[in-house]
């Protein structure tokens, strides 16, 4: 059985998505996860008959693209599986293009999320960030 359902809706000719989770105990974590996606403009937890998540696509992305990105993230989140690379001490096995793209995507999301934490700026300036995260 699926861990979530995604429904497409429209209000005032503006498309949006409803994400319904089977178990709402992780709804806040899912909201944060979805907020970090490039194709999403806004994510709200909505109280109706049943609590769900309302997702508004960014103006540069179609609802199809946003839904696909949500599915990829939620499938990974609920499966709690590593995407595919295996690293062993002193041994590296090649990875698929899909895994490589996912790693780059996750690094991008991490960097974008760092920008949201204003208290980091009291400890780091741009040079400090570069030194800490790009040591080469």
DSSP file (Angstrom, degrees, kcal/mol; ACC not computed):
  #  RESIDUE AA STRUCTURE BP1 BP2  ACC     N-H-->O    O-->H-N    N-H-->O    O-->H-N    TCO  KAPPA ALPHA  PHI   PSI    X-CA   Y-CA   Z-CA
    1    1 A X              0   0    0      0, 0.0     2,-0.0     0, 0.0     0, 0.0   0.000 360.0 360.0 360.0 142.6    0.0    0.0    0.0
    2    2 A X        -     0   0    0      1,-0.1     3,-0.1     2,-0.0     0, 0.0  -0.309 360.0-144.0 -69.8 148.6    1.2    3.5   -0.9
    3    3 A X  S    S+     0   0    0      1,-0.1    19,-2.7    19,-0.1    20,-0.5   0.591  82.4  15.6 -84.8 -13.0    2.6    5.8    1.8
    4    4 A X  E     -A   21   0A   0     17,-0.3     2,-0.4    18,-0.1    17,-0.2  -0.981  59.8-146.2-155.5 162.1    1.1    8.8    0.1
    5    5 A X  E     -A   20   0A   0     15,-2.1    15,-2.9    -2,-0.3     2,-0.5  -0.996  12.4-154.6-131.9 138.2   -1.4   10.0   -2.5
    6    6 A X  E     -A   19   0A   0     -2,-0.4     2,-0.4    13,-0.2    13,-0.2  -0.966  11.6-171.3-115.1 126.9   -0.9   13.1   -4.8
    7    7 A X  E     -A   18   0A   0     11,-2.7    11,-2.8    -2,-0.5     2,-0.4  -0.942  16.4-137.3-117.1 138.6   -4.0   14.8   -6.2
    8    8 A X  E     +A   17   0A   0     -2,-0.4     2,-0.3     9,-0.2     9,-0.2  -0.788  32.0 167.7 -92.9 136.2   -4.0   17.6   -8.8
    9    9 A X  E     -A   16   0A   0      7,-2.8     7,-2.5    -2,-0.4     2,-0.3  -0.904  22.1-146.9-140.7 168.6   -6.3   20.5   -8.2
   10   10 A X  E     -A   15   0A   0     -2,-0.3     2,-0.4     5,-0.2     5,-0.2  -0.996   9.5-177.9-138.6 144.1   -7.0   24.0   -9.4
   11   11 A X  E >  S-A   14   0A   0      3,-2.0     3,-1.7    -2,-0.3    -2,-0.0  -0.966  81.8  -9.2-140.1 125.5   -8.3   27.1   -7.8
   12   12 A X  T 3  S-     0   0    0     -2,-0.4     3,-0.1     1,-0.3    -1,-0.1   0.891 128.9 -58.9  53.5  42.2   -8.9   30.3   -9.8
   13   13 A X  T 3  S+     0   0    0      1,-0.2     2,-0.5     0, 0.0    -1,-0.3   0.622 111.8 123.4  61.9  17.0   -7.1   28.5  -12.8
   14   14 A X  E <   -A   11   0A   0     -3,-1.7    -3,-2.0    42,-0.0    -1,-0.2  -0.936  58.3-134.6-106.7 122.7   -4.0   28.1  -10.7
   15   15 A X  E     +A   10   0A   0     -2,-0.5    42,-0.4    -5,-0.2     2,-0.3  -0.470  31.7 163.2 -76.4 146.5   -2.8   24.5  -10.4
   16   16 A X  E     -A    9   0A   0     -7,-2.5    -7,-2.8    -2,-0.1     2,-0.4  -0.955  27.4-125.7-151.1 168.7   -1.7   23.0   -7.1
   17   17 A X  E     -AB   8  55A   0     38,-2.8    38,-3.1    -2,-0.3     2,-0.5  -0.921   6.6-149.1-121.7 144.3   -1.2   19.6   -5.6
   18   18 A X  E     -AB   7  54A   0    -11,-2.8   -11,-2.7    -2,-0.4     2,-0.6  -0.957  11.6-162.6-108.4 128.3   -2.5   17.9   -2.5
   19   19 A X  E     -AB   6  53A   0     34,-3.1    34,-2.5    -2,-0.5     2,-0.5  -0.957   5.4-169.1-113.0 117.7   -0.2   15.4   -0.8
   20   20 A X  E     -A    5   0A   0    -15,-2.9   -15,-2.1    -2,-0.6     2,-0.3  -0.929   7.7-153.4-109.5 124.5   -2.0   13.0    1.6
   21   21 A X  E     -A    4   0A   0     -2,-0.5   -17,-0.3    30,-0.3     3,-0.2  -0.735  16.1-141.4 -96.2 143.3    0.2   10.9    3.8
   22   22 A X  S    S+     0   0    0    -19,-2.7     2,-0.5    -2,-0.3    -1,-0.1   0.915 100.3  33.0 -65.2 -41.4   -1.0    7.5    5.2
   23   23 A X    >   -     0   0    0    -20,-0.5     3,-0.9     1,-0.1    -1,-0.3  -0.955  68.7-167.7-119.9 112.1    0.8    8.4    8.5
   24   24 A X  G >   +     0   0    0     -2,-0.5     3,-1.6     1,-0.2     4,-0.3   0.375  66.0  98.0 -81.5   6.2    0.8   12.0    9.4
   25   25 A X  G 3  S+     0   0    0      1,-0.3    -1,-0.2     2,-0.1     3,-0.2   0.751  91.2  40.5 -65.7 -20.9    3.4   11.6   12.2
   26   26 A X  G <> S+     0   0    0     -3,-0.9     4,-2.3     1,-0.1    -1,-0.3   0.108  79.5 115.9-110.5  20.8    6.1   12.7    9.7
   27   27 A X  H <> S+     0   0    0     -3,-1.6     4,-2.2     1,-0.2    -1,-0.1   0.861  75.1  51.2 -63.2 -37.1    4.1   15.5    8.1
   28   28 A X  H  > S+     0   0    0     -4,-0.3     4,-2.2     2,-0.2    -1,-0.2   0.915 110.7  48.9 -65.4 -42.6    6.5   18.3    9.3
   29   29 A X  H  > S+     0   0    0      1,-0.2     4,-2.5     2,-0.2    -2,-0.2   0.902 111.8  49.2 -63.5 -40.5    9.5   16.5    8.0
   30   30 A X  H  X S+     0   0    0     -4,-2.3     4,-2.8     2,-0.2     5,-0.2   0.889 108.4  53.8 -65.9 -38.8    7.8   15.9    4.6
   31   31 A X  H  X S+     0   0    0     -4,-2.2     4,-2.1    -5,-0.2    -2,-0.2   0.930 111.1  45.2 -60.2 -45.7    6.9   19.6    4.5
   32   32 A X  H  X S+     0   0    0     -4,-2.2     4,-1.0     2,-0.2    -2,-0.2   0.921 113.2  51.1 -64.1 -43.9   10.5   20.6    5.1
   33   33 A X  H >< S+     0   0    0     -4,-2.5     3,-0.8     1,-0.2     4,-0.3   0.940 113.2  44.0 -58.4 -49.4   11.7   18.1    2.5
   34   34 A X  H >< S+     0   0    0     -4,-2.8     3,-1.5     1,-0.2    -1,-0.2   0.838 105.2  63.2 -68.0 -32.4    9.2   19.3   -0.1
   35   35 A X  H 3< S+     0   0    0     -4,-2.1    -1,-0.2     1,-0.3    -2,-0.2   0.779  98.3  57.8 -61.4 -25.8   10.0   23.0    0.6
   36   36 A X  T << S+     0   0    0     -4,-1.0    -1,-0.3    -3,-0.8     2,-0.2   0.541  81.7 109.2 -84.0  -6.3   13.6   22.4   -0.5
   37   37 A X    X   -     0   0    0     -3,-1.5     3,-1.4    -4,-0.3    33,-0.0  -0.497  68.5-136.7 -77.4 140.1   12.6   21.2   -4.0
   38   38 A X  T 3  S+     0   0    0      1,-0.3    -1,-0.1    -2,-0.2    23,-0.1   0.808 100.6  56.2 -63.3 -33.0   13.4   23.5   -6.9
   39   39 A X  T 3  S+     0   0    0     26,-0.1    19,-2.9    27,-0.1     2,-0.5   0.448  93.0  86.5 -83.6   1.7   10.0   23.1   -8.6
   40   40 A X  E <   -C   57   0A   0     -3,-1.4    17,-0.2    17,-0.3     3,-0.1  -0.884  46.7-178.3-112.4 131.4    8.0   24.1   -5.5
   41   41 A X  E    S+     0   0A   0     15,-3.0     2,-0.3    -2,-0.5    16,-0.2   0.873  73.2   0.4 -86.5 -44.4    7.1   27.7   -4.7
   42   42 A X  E     -C   56   0A   0     14,-1.4    14,-2.9     2,-0.0     2,-0.4  -0.999  54.0-162.0-152.6 144.6    5.2   27.1   -1.4
   43   43 A X  E     -C   55   0A   0     -2,-0.3     2,-0.4    12,-0.2    12,-0.2  -0.991  15.0-179.7-132.3 123.9    4.2   24.2    0.9
   44   44 A X  E     -C   54   0A   0     10,-2.8    10,-3.1    -2,-0.4     2,-0.6  -0.941  28.5-132.1-122.5 144.3    1.5   24.4    3.5
   45   45 A X  E     -C   53   0A   0     -2,-0.4     2,-0.5     8,-0.2     8,-0.2  -0.866  34.2-156.3 -88.5 125.1    0.1   22.0    6.0
   46   46 A X  E     -C   52   0A   0      6,-3.2     6,-2.3    -2,-0.6     2,-0.8  -0.895  11.6-147.0-114.2 129.5   -3.6   22.2    5.6
   47   47 A X        +     0   0    0     -2,-0.5     4,-0.2     4,-0.2     2,-0.1  -0.845  43.2 132.1 -94.9 108.9   -6.2   21.3    8.2
   48   48 A X  S    S-     0   0    0     -2,-0.8     3,-0.1     2,-0.4     0, 0.0  -0.263  84.6 -49.8-123.1-145.7   -9.4   20.0    6.6
   49   49 A X  S    S+     0   0    0      1,-0.2     2,-0.4    -2,-0.1    -2,-0.0   0.861 140.4  20.7 -59.2 -32.8  -11.4   16.9    7.5
   50   50 A X  S    S-     0   0    0     -4,-0.0    -2,-0.4     0, 0.0    -1,-0.2  -0.998  96.0-110.4-135.5 136.8   -7.9   15.3    7.3
   51   51 A X        +     0   0    0     -2,-0.4   -30,-0.3    -4,-0.2     2,-0.2  -0.489  51.0 155.5 -69.2 132.6   -4.6   17.1    7.6
   52   52 A X  E     - C   0  46A   0     -6,-2.3    -6,-3.2    -2,-0.2     2,-0.5  -0.821  41.4 -98.7-144.4-175.4   -2.7   17.1    4.4
   53   53 A X  E     -BC  19  45A   0    -34,-2.5   -34,-3.1    -2,-0.2     2,-0.5  -0.946  23.1-154.1-116.3 130.3    0.0   19.1    2.5
   54   54 A X  E     -BC  18  44A   0    -10,-3.1   -10,-2.8    -2,-0.5     2,-0.5  -0.911  13.7-165.5-103.8 127.9   -0.8   21.7   -0.1
   55   55 A X  E     -BC  17  43A   0    -38,-3.1   -38,-2.8    -2,-0.5     2,-0.6  -0.956   8.0-160.8-120.2 127.6    1.9   22.2   -2.7
   56   56 A X  E     - C   0  42A   0    -14,-2.9   -15,-3.0    -2,-0.5   -14,-1.4  -0.931  22.0-130.8-107.9 118.1    2.1   25.2   -5.1
   57   57 A X  E     - C   0  40A   0     -2,-0.6   -17,-0.3   -42,-0.4     6,-0.1  -0.311  26.1-104.6 -66.0 148.9    4.4   24.7   -8.1
   58   58 A X    >   -     0   0    0    -19,-2.9     3,-1.8     4,-0.1    -1,-0.1  -0.386  33.8-111.9 -64.9 151.8    6.9   27.3   -9.0
   59   59 A X  T 3  S+     0   0    0      1,-0.3    -1,-0.1    -3,-0.1    -2,-0.1   0.702 115.5  56.8 -64.9 -18.3    5.9   29.3  -12.0
   60   60 A X  T 3  S+     0   0    0      2,-0.1     2,-0.4   -21,-0.0    -1,-0.3   0.470 100.8  68.1 -90.9  -2.1    8.7   27.9  -14.1
   61   61 A X  S <  S-     0   0    0     -3,-1.8     2,-0.1   -22,-0.2    -4,-0.0  -0.921  76.5-129.2-121.9 143.7    7.6   24.3  -13.6
   62   62 A X     >  -     0   0    0     -2,-0.4     4,-2.3     1,-0.1     5,-0.2  -0.461  30.8-110.6 -80.6 160.0    4.5   22.4  -14.8
   63   63 A X  H  > S+     0   0    0      1,-0.2     4,-2.8     2,-0.2     5,-0.2   0.851 120.3  58.1 -57.8 -32.9    2.4   20.4  -12.3
   64   64 A X  H  > S+     0   0    0      2,-0.2     4,-2.3     1,-0.2    -1,-0.2   0.938 107.7  44.8 -61.2 -47.1    3.7   17.3  -14.1
   65   65 A X  H  > S+     0   0    0      2,-0.2     4,-2.3     1,-0.2    -2,-0.2   0.910 114.7  48.5 -64.4 -42.1    7.3   18.2  -13.3
   66   66 A X  H  X S+     0   0    0     -4,-2.3     4,-2.4     2,-0.2    -2,-0.2   0.924 111.2  49.7 -64.4 -44.4    6.5   19.1   -9.7
   67   67 A X  H  X S+     0   0    0     -4,-2.8     4,-2.5     1,-0.2    -1,-0.2   0.907 110.8  50.2 -61.7 -41.6    4.5   15.9   -9.2
   68   68 A X  H  X S+     0   0    0     -4,-2.3     4,-2.2     2,-0.2    -1,-0.2   0.916 110.9  48.6 -63.3 -43.1    7.4   13.8  -10.5
   69   69 A X  H  X S+     0   0    0     -4,-2.3     4,-2.1     1,-0.2    -1,-0.2   0.893 111.4  50.4 -64.4 -39.6    9.9   15.6   -8.3
   70   70 A X  H  X S+     0   0    0     -4,-2.4     4,-3.0     2,-0.2     5,-0.3   0.926 109.3  51.5 -63.0 -45.2    7.7   15.0   -5.3
   71   71 A X  H  X S+     0   0    0     -4,-2.5     4,-2.8     1,-0.2     5,-0.3   0.920 109.4  49.6 -59.1 -45.3    7.3   11.3   -6.1
   72   72 A X  H  X S+     0   0    0     -4,-2.2     4,-1.9     1,-0.2    -1,-0.2   0.936 115.2  43.6 -59.6 -47.3   11.1   10.8   -6.3
   73   73 A X  H  X S+     0   0    0     -4,-2.1     4,-2.6     1,-0.2    -2,-0.2   0.919 116.2  45.7 -66.7 -44.2   11.6   12.5   -3.0
   74   74 A X  H  X S+     0   0    0     -4,-3.0     4,-2.9     2,-0.2     5,-0.3   0.886 110.6  53.1 -70.0 -37.8    8.8   10.8   -1.1
   75   75 A X  H  X S+     0   0    0     -4,-2.8     4,-2.0    -5,-0.3    -1,-0.2   0.938 113.7  43.9 -60.2 -45.0    9.7    7.4   -2.5
   76   76 A X  H  X>S+     0   0    0     -4,-1.9     4,-1.6    -5,-0.3     5,-0.6   0.919 113.8  51.2 -63.9 -43.7   13.2    7.8   -1.3
   77   77 A X  H  <5S+     0   0    0     -4,-2.6    -2,-0.2     1,-0.2    -1,-0.2   0.922 115.6  39.9 -60.6 -47.3   12.0    9.3    2.1
   78   78 A X  H  <5S+     0   0    0     -4,-2.9    -1,-0.2     1,-0.2    -2,-0.2   0.787 114.9  50.9 -79.3 -27.0    9.6    6.4    2.8
   79   79 A X  H  <5S-     0   0    0     -4,-2.0    -1,-0.2    -5,-0.3    -2,-0.2   0.758  88.1-155.1 -78.5 -23.2   11.9    3.6    1.6
   80   80 A X  T  <5 +     0   0    0     -4,-1.6     2,-0.4     1,-0.2    -3,-0.1   0.869  44.0 138.9  49.9  42.2   14.7    4.9    3.7
   81   81 A X      < -     0   0    0     -5,-0.6    -1,-0.2     2,-0.0    -2,-0.1  -0.873  60.9-108.2-113.5 147.0   17.2    3.3    1.3
   82   82 A X        -     0   0    0     -2,-0.4     4,-0.0     1,-0.1    -1,-0.0  -0.440  34.6-119.3 -65.9 151.4   20.4    4.7    0.0
   83   83 A X        -     0   0    0     -2,-0.1    -1,-0.1    16,-0.1    16,-0.1   0.873  62.4 -72.0 -68.1 -38.3   20.1    5.6   -3.6
   84   84 A X  S    S+     0   0    0      1,-0.3     2,-0.2    15,-0.1    -1,-0.1   0.312  90.4 110.1 170.3 -25.9   22.7    3.3   -5.0
   85   85 A X        -     0   0    0     14,-0.1     2,-0.5    10,-0.1    -1,-0.3  -0.487  42.6-161.5 -75.7 145.3   26.3    4.1   -4.4
   86   86 A X        -     0   0    0      7,-0.2     7,-1.0    -2,-0.2     2,-0.5  -0.993   3.9-167.0-122.2 126.3   28.3    1.9   -2.1
   87   87 A X  E     +D   92   0B   0     -2,-0.5     2,-0.3     5,-0.1     5,-0.2  -0.958   7.4 179.8-115.3 125.9   31.5    3.2   -0.6
   88   88 A X  E >   -D   91   0B   0      3,-2.0     3,-2.6    -2,-0.5    -2,-0.0  -0.897  45.5 -79.4-120.3 154.4   33.9    0.9    1.1
   89   89 A X  T 3  S-     0   0    0     -2,-0.3     3,-0.1     1,-0.3    -1,-0.0  -0.290 114.5  -8.5 -55.6 125.5   37.2    1.8    2.7
   90   90 A X  T 3  S+     0   0    0      1,-0.1     2,-0.4    -2,-0.0    -1,-0.3   0.623 122.4  92.6  61.9  15.4   39.8    2.2    0.0
   91   91 A X  E <   -D   88   0B   0     -3,-2.6    -3,-2.0     2,-0.0     2,-0.4  -0.992  49.9-176.6-142.4 131.7   37.4    0.8   -2.6
   92   92 A X  E     -D   87   0B   0     -2,-0.4     2,-0.4    -5,-0.2    -5,-0.1  -0.993   9.3-158.4-129.8 128.0   35.0    2.6   -4.9
   93   93 A X        -     0   0    0     -7,-1.0    -7,-0.2    -2,-0.4    -2,-0.0  -0.813  33.8-101.0-101.2 147.5   32.5    1.0   -7.2
   94   94 A X        -     0   0    0     -2,-0.4     2,-0.3    -9,-0.1    -8,-0.1  -0.246  36.9-144.8 -66.2 155.4   31.1    2.9  -10.1
   95   95 A X        -     0   0    0    -10,-0.1    -1,-0.1     1,-0.1   -10,-0.1  -0.812  17.1-102.0-120.3 160.6   27.7    4.5   -9.8
   96   96 A X     >  -     0   0    0     -2,-0.3     4,-2.3     1,-0.1     5,-0.1  -0.301  31.4-111.9 -75.2 162.8   24.9    5.0  -12.3
   97   97 A X  H  > S+     0   0    0      1,-0.2     4,-2.8     2,-0.2     5,-0.2   0.871 119.5  56.9 -60.9 -36.6   24.2    8.4  -13.9
   98   98 A X  H  > S+     0   0    0      2,-0.2     4,-2.1     1,-0.2    -1,-0.2   0.920 108.2  45.9 -61.6 -44.1   20.9    8.4  -11.9
   99   99 A X  H  > S+     0   0    0      2,-0.2     4,-2.5     1,-0.2    -2,-0.2   0.912 112.2  51.3 -65.5 -41.9   22.8    8.1   -8.6
  100  100 A X  H  X S+     0   0    0     -4,-2.3     4,-2.4     1,-0.2    -2,-0.2   0.937 111.0  47.5 -59.6 -47.7   25.3   10.7   -9.7
  101  101 A X  H  X S+     0   0    0     -4,-2.8     4,-2.4     1,-0.2    -1,-0.2   0.876 111.2  52.1 -61.5 -38.0   22.5   13.2  -10.5
  102  102 A X  H  X S+     0   0    0     -4,-2.1     4,-2.7     2,-0.2    -1,-0.2   0.905 108.5  50.3 -65.9 -41.6   20.8   12.4   -7.2
  103  103 A X  H  X S+     0   0    0     -4,-2.5     4,-2.3     2,-0.2    -2,-0.2   0.941 112.3  46.8 -61.2 -47.4   24.0   13.1   -5.3
  104  104 A X  H  X S+     0   0    0     -4,-2.4     4,-2.2     1,-0.2    -2,-0.2   0.903 112.3  51.3 -61.0 -41.2   24.5   16.4   -7.1
  105  105 A X  H  X S+     0   0    0     -4,-2.4     4,-2.5     1,-0.2    -2,-0.2   0.921 110.0  48.6 -62.2 -44.9   20.8   17.3   -6.4
  106  106 A X  H  X S+     0   0    0     -4,-2.7     4,-2.5     2,-0.2    -1,-0.2   0.880 110.5  50.9 -65.6 -37.8   21.1   16.5   -2.7
  107  107 A X  H  X S+     0   0    0     -4,-2.3     4,-2.4     2,-0.2    -1,-0.2   0.910 110.4  50.5 -63.5 -41.5   24.3   18.7   -2.4
  108  108 A X  H  X S+     0   0    0     -4,-2.2     4,-2.4     2,-0.2    -2,-0.2   0.925 110.8  47.9 -61.4 -46.1   22.4   21.5   -4.2
  109  109 A X  H  X S+     0   0    0     -4,-2.5     4,-2.6     2,-0.2    -2,-0.2   0.911 110.3  52.8 -61.8 -42.9   19.5   21.2   -1.7
  110  110 A X  H  X S+     0   0    0     -4,-2.5     4,-1.8     1,-0.2    -1,-0.2   0.930 110.7  47.2 -58.0 -46.5   21.9   21.1    1.2
  111  111 A X  H  X S+     0   0    0     -4,-2.4     4,-1.1     1,-0.2    -1,-0.2   0.905 112.0  49.4 -63.2 -42.1   23.5   24.3    0.0
  112  112 A X  H  < S+     0   0    0     -4,-2.4     4,-0.5     1,-0.2     3,-0.3   0.881 109.7  52.0 -65.0 -37.5   20.2   26.0   -0.6
  113  113 A X  H >X S+     0   0    0     -4,-2.6     3,-1.2     1,-0.2     4,-0.5   0.833 100.7  61.9 -69.5 -31.1   19.0   25.0    2.9
  114  114 A X  H >< S+     0   0    0     -4,-1.8     3,-1.3     1,-0.3    -1,-0.2   0.868  96.0  61.2 -59.8 -35.1   22.1   26.5    4.4
  115  115 A X  T 3< S+     0   0    0     -4,-1.1    -1,-0.3    -3,-0.3    -2,-0.2   0.749  96.6  60.8 -63.3 -22.4   21.0   29.9    3.1
  116  116 A X  T <4 S+     0   0    0     -3,-1.2     2,-1.2    -4,-0.5    -1,-0.2   0.679  84.5  83.4 -79.7 -17.9   17.9   29.7    5.2
  117  117 A X    XX  -     0   0    0     -3,-1.3     3,-1.5    -4,-0.5     4,-0.5  -0.703  54.8-179.2 -93.7  94.0   19.7   29.5    8.5
  118  118 A X  H >> S+     0   0    0     -2,-1.2     3,-1.0     1,-0.3     4,-0.5   0.786  75.7  67.6 -64.3 -28.1   20.5   33.1    9.4
  119  119 A X  H >4 S+     0   0    0      1,-0.2     3,-0.6     2,-0.2     4,-0.4   0.734  90.5  64.8 -67.7 -18.9   22.3   32.2   12.6
  120  120 A X  H X> S+     0   0    0     -3,-1.5     4,-2.4     1,-0.2     3,-1.3   0.843  91.6  63.8 -67.1 -32.3   25.0   30.6   10.5
  121  121 A X  H << S+     0   0    0     -3,-1.0    -1,-0.2    -4,-0.5    -2,-0.2   0.755  93.5  60.8 -66.4 -22.3   25.9   34.1    9.1
  122  122 A X  T << S+     0   0    0     -3,-0.6    -1,-0.3    -4,-0.5    -2,-0.2   0.750 115.1  34.8 -72.8 -21.5   26.9   35.3   12.6
  123  123 A X  T <4 S+     0   0    0     -3,-1.3     2,-0.4    -4,-0.4    -2,-0.2   0.712 124.0  37.9-100.9 -27.0   29.6   32.6   12.5
  124  124 A X     <  -     0   0    0     -4,-2.4     2,-0.2     4,-0.0    -1,-0.2  -0.950  55.9-164.9-128.2 144.5   30.5   32.6    8.9
  125  125 A X     >  -     0   0    0     -2,-0.4     4,-2.3    -3,-0.1     5,-0.2  -0.565  54.1 -83.6-106.1-175.8   31.0   35.1    6.2
  126  126 A X  H  > S+     0   0    0      1,-0.2     4,-2.3    -2,-0.2     5,-0.2   0.900 132.7  50.5 -58.4 -41.3   31.2   34.1    2.5
  127  127 A X  H  > S+     0   0    0      1,-0.2     4,-2.4     2,-0.2    -1,-0.2   0.882 108.8  52.4 -63.3 -39.1   34.9   33.4    2.8
  128  128 A X  H  > S+     0   0    0      2,-0.2     4,-2.2     1,-0.2    -1,-0.2   0.892 109.0  49.5 -64.8 -40.3   34.2   31.2    5.9
  129  129 A X  H  X S+     0   0    0     -4,-2.3     4,-2.8     2,-0.2     5,-0.4   0.941 111.5  49.1 -61.9 -46.9   31.6   29.2    4.0
  130  130 A X  H  X S+     0   0    0     -4,-2.3     4,-2.2     1,-0.2    -2,-0.2   0.915 112.1  48.1 -59.7 -44.4   34.0   28.7    1.1
  131  131 A X  H  < S+     0   0    0     -4,-2.4    -1,-0.2     1,-0.2    -2,-0.2   0.898 116.6  42.9 -63.9 -41.1   36.8   27.6    3.4
  132  132 A X  H  < S+     0   0    0     -4,-2.2     3,-0.3    -5,-0.2    -2,-0.2   0.881 126.8  27.8 -74.4 -38.8   34.6   25.1    5.3
  133  133 A X  H  < S+     0   0    0     -4,-2.8    -2,-0.2     1,-0.2    -3,-0.2   0.585 127.1  38.9-105.2 -11.8   32.7   23.6    2.4
  134  134 A X     <  +     0   0    0     -4,-2.2    -1,-0.2    -5,-0.4    -2,-0.1  -0.562  63.5 165.0-133.9  69.7   35.1   23.9   -0.5
  135  135 A X              0   0    0     -3,-0.3    -1,-0.1     1,-0.3    -4,-0.1   0.617 360.0 360.0 -68.5 -11.8   38.5   23.2    1.1
  136  136 A X              0   0    0      0, 0.0    -1,-0.3     0, 0.0    -5,-0.1   0.499 360.0 360.0 -79.7 360.0   40.3   22.6   -2.3
